[in-house]
Amino acid sequence: MNQQLIFNNDFAYNGARQAVSFSCLVAGLKVNCFIAVPAGATAAEFLSSVKAAAFSWEDSAEQAIADDAYNEAGEIWFELPG
């Protein structure tokens, strides 16, 4: 386990961003991650599916952080292939 990367159990729908959000601590700094809700999906159903696959999303976030894939605001964004 990477002790420099700690995931919070805070998956939630963010209506302003139209995305499911979660966060992690990277060497003590909070990084916000967002997964855009796909067209045609309801927020509640998508949040439920993201929570069910939490470990996969955390693995994806860990890889994105390792790849330094932050946007200008220091966030990590994911979009499902459409």
C-alpha positions as CSV (number, residue, x, y, z in Angstrom):
1,M,0.0,0.0,0.0
2,N,1.3,3.4,-0.9
3,Q,1.4,5.4,2.4
4,Q,1.8,8.7,0.5
5,L,-1.6,8.2,-1.1
6,I,-4.7,7.9,1.1
7,F,-8.2,7.8,-0.3
8,N,-11.1,9.3,1.6
9,N,-14.4,7.5,1.5
10,D,-16.3,10.6,0.3
11,F,-17.9,9.7,-3.1
12,A,-20.7,12.2,-3.7
13,Y,-22.5,13.8,-6.6
14,N,-21.5,17.3,-7.4
15,G,-24.4,19.0,-9.2
16,A,-22.4,22.2,-10.1
17,R,-19.8,20.0,-11.8
18,Q,-22.2,17.4,-13.2
19,A,-19.8,14.8,-11.8
20,V,-19.2,12.3,-9.1
21,S,-16.4,13.5,-6.8
22,F,-14.0,11.9,-4.5
23,S,-10.8,12.9,-2.9
24,C,-7.4,11.6,-1.7
25,L,-4.4,12.8,0.2
26,V,-1.2,12.9,-1.7
27,A,1.7,13.4,0.6
28,G,-0.7,15.3,2.9
29,L,-2.3,17.5,0.2
30,K,-5.9,17.0,-0.8
31,V,-6.6,16.2,-4.4
32,N,-10.1,16.3,-5.7
33,C,-11.1,13.8,-8.4
34,F,-14.2,14.0,-10.6
35,I,-15.9,11.6,-12.9
36,A,-18.2,13.2,-15.4
37,V,-21.7,11.8,-15.4
38,P,-22.3,10.3,-18.9
39,A,-25.1,11.6,-21.0
40,G,-28.3,9.7,-20.3
41,A,-27.3,8.5,-16.8
42,T,-29.0,9.7,-13.7
43,A,-26.9,11.1,-11.0
44,A,-28.1,8.6,-8.4
45,E,-27.6,5.6,-10.6
46,F,-24.1,6.8,-11.7
47,L,-23.1,7.5,-8.1
48,S,-24.2,4.0,-7.1
49,S,-22.2,2.4,-9.9
50,V,-19.1,4.5,-9.1
51,K,-19.3,3.5,-5.4
52,A,-19.6,-0.2,-6.4
53,A,-16.4,0.2,-8.4
54,A,-14.6,2.4,-5.9
55,F,-11.4,0.4,-5.9
56,S,-11.1,0.6,-9.7
57,W,-11.6,4.4,-9.6
58,E,-9.0,4.7,-6.9
59,D,-6.6,2.7,-9.0
60,S,-7.3,5.0,-12.0
61,A,-6.7,8.0,-9.7
62,E,-3.5,6.6,-8.4
63,Q,-2.3,6.1,-12.0
64,A,-3.4,9.6,-13.0
65,I,-1.5,11.1,-10.1
66,A,1.6,9.2,-11.0
67,D,1.2,10.5,-14.5
68,D,0.8,14.0,-13.2
69,A,-2.5,14.3,-15.0
70,Y,-3.8,17.3,-13.1
71,N,-5.7,20.1,-14.7
72,E,-5.0,23.8,-14.1
73,A,-7.0,23.7,-10.9
74,G,-5.0,20.8,-9.5
75,E,-7.9,18.4,-10.0
76,I,-8.1,15.0,-11.7
77,W,-10.9,14.5,-14.2
78,F,-12.2,11.2,-15.7
79,E,-14.7,10.8,-18.5
80,L,-16.1,7.5,-19.6
81,P,-15.6,6.6,-23.2
82,G,-18.6,7.6,-25.2
